[in-house]
Amino acid sequence: MANYGWSSPIALYDKDGNGYVILCDSTGNMYMVDGVSGELYDTINLGKMRLPQQPLIIQSWLEQRDKKYMVLP
């Protein structure tokens, strides 16, 4: 990551036991990487949002709150 991580990363596992890590940085980028190799799978930019809170997994949904506590589905 080019910018510092503001929140703690989280680990996810699929039904086959493969692990993934979700990381957020201080400029609104969210990254999904392989939990073993660290290979980058996907990146999404959430605009000018700051992401100090840890992402949440609720059932099959990934949510992230911005600094103003807006929930993002």
GITA-V948744 format. One record per pair of residues at least 12 apart in sequence whose C-alpha atoms are under 10 Angstrom apart, sorted by the first residue. I is the first residue (numbers start at 0). GAP is how many residues later the second one is. Records with the same first field share a line. If there is no record, write none. Layout:
I: GAP + GAP
//
This chain:
0: 22 + 23 + 24 + 28 + 29 + 30
1: 23 + 24 + 25
2: 21 + 22 + 23 + 24 + 25 + 26
3: 20 + 21 + 22 + 23
4: 18 + 19 + 20 + 21 + 22 + 23 + 24 + 25 + 46 + 47
5: 17 + 18 + 19 + 20 + 21 + 22 + 44 + 45 + 46 + 47 + 48
6: 16 + 17 + 18 + 19 + 43 + 44 + 45 + 46 + 47 + 48
7: 14 + 15 + 16 + 17 + 44 + 45 + 46 + 47
8: 12 + 13 + 14 + 15 + 16 + 22 + 23 + 44 + 45 + 46
9: 12 + 13 + 14 + 22 + 44 + 45 + 46 + 47
10: 12 + 21 + 22 + 23 + 24 + 46
11: 20 + 22 + 23 + 45
12: 22
17: 16 + 17 + 18
18: 14 + 15 + 16 + 17 + 18
19: 12 + 13 + 14 + 15 + 16 + 17 + 18 + 19 + 20 + 21
20: 12 + 13 + 14 + 15 + 17 + 19 + 20
21: 12 + 13 + 20 + 21 + 32 + 33 + 34 + 40
22: 20 + 28 + 31 + 32
23: 19 + 20 + 21 + 26 + 27 + 28 + 29 + 30 + 31 + 40
24: 20 + 24 + 25 + 26 + 27
25: 22 + 23 + 24 + 25 + 26
26: 18 + 19 + 20 + 21 + 22 + 23 + 24
27: 16 + 17 + 18 + 19 + 20 + 21 + 22 + 23 + 24 + 38
28: 14 + 15 + 16 + 17 + 18 + 19 + 20 + 21 + 22
29: 12 + 13 + 14 + 15 + 16 + 21 + 25 + 34
30: 12 + 13 + 14
31: 12
45: 18 + 20 + 26
47: 18
48: 16 + 17 + 18 + 19
49: 15 + 16 + 17 + 18
50: 13 + 14 + 15 + 16 + 17 + 18
51: 12 + 13 + 14 + 15 + 17
52: 12 + 13 + 14 + 16
53: 12
54: 17
55: 15 + 17
60: 12
//
